[in-house]
Amino acid sequence: MAGREVHDNAALYALVVECRGRLEREMARQAAAPPEAGHPPDDGEVLAHSTRIEPTTGGGPR
């Protein structure tokens, strides 16, 4: 039984190492991409393109 646990832990560790490598490569790829290419919008971009009525003004003139 202990031998099986060692084997399973080794297999799990190998999967974690493989996944971490893929994640690091993807993060490096995204870091090298131009900033305008599919990045999540920051708060300023969201506010600049928002069509919602601001609750504090009640939709009146600003």
C-alpha positions as CSV (number, residue, x, y, z in Angstrom):
1,M,0.0,0.0,0.0
2,A,2.8,2.4,0.9
3,G,4.4,1.7,-2.5
4,R,1.2,2.7,-4.3
5,E,1.1,5.9,-2.4
6,V,4.7,6.8,-3.4
7,H,3.8,6.0,-7.0
8,D,0.7,8.1,-6.9
9,N,2.5,11.0,-5.3
10,A,5.2,10.9,-7.9
11,A,2.7,10.8,-10.7
12,L,0.8,13.8,-9.2
13,Y,4.0,15.7,-8.8
14,A,4.9,15.1,-12.4
15,L,1.5,16.5,-13.5
16,V,1.9,19.6,-11.2
17,V,5.4,20.3,-12.7
18,E,4.0,19.9,-16.3
19,C,1.1,22.2,-15.5
20,R,3.3,24.8,-13.9
21,G,5.6,24.8,-16.9
22,R,2.6,25.4,-19.3
23,L,1.3,28.1,-17.0
24,E,4.7,29.9,-16.9
25,R,5.0,29.7,-20.7
26,E,1.5,31.1,-21.2
27,M,2.3,33.9,-18.7
28,A,5.5,34.7,-20.6
29,R,3.6,34.7,-23.9
30,Q,1.0,37.1,-22.6
31,A,3.7,39.4,-21.0
32,A,5.4,39.6,-24.4
33,A,2.1,40.5,-26.3
34,P,1.4,44.1,-27.1
35,P,-0.6,45.8,-24.3
36,E,-3.7,46.4,-26.5
37,A,-4.0,42.7,-27.5
38,G,-6.8,41.2,-25.4
39,H,-5.9,42.5,-21.9
40,P,-8.6,42.9,-19.4
41,P,-9.8,46.5,-19.2
42,D,-8.7,48.6,-16.2
43,D,-11.2,50.7,-14.2
44,G,-10.6,53.8,-16.3
45,E,-11.4,52.0,-19.6
46,V,-14.5,50.5,-18.1
47,L,-15.7,53.9,-16.9
48,A,-14.9,55.6,-20.2
49,H,-17.0,53.1,-22.1
50,S,-19.8,52.7,-19.6
51,T,-23.4,53.5,-20.7
52,R,-24.9,53.1,-17.3
53,I,-26.4,56.1,-15.5
54,E,-24.3,57.0,-12.5
55,P,-26.4,56.5,-9.4
56,T,-25.0,59.5,-7.5
57,T,-26.2,61.9,-10.1
58,G,-29.5,60.3,-10.8
59,G,-28.9,60.6,-14.5
60,G,-29.1,64.4,-14.4
61,P,-26.5,66.9,-15.8
62,R,-23.0,66.6,-14.6
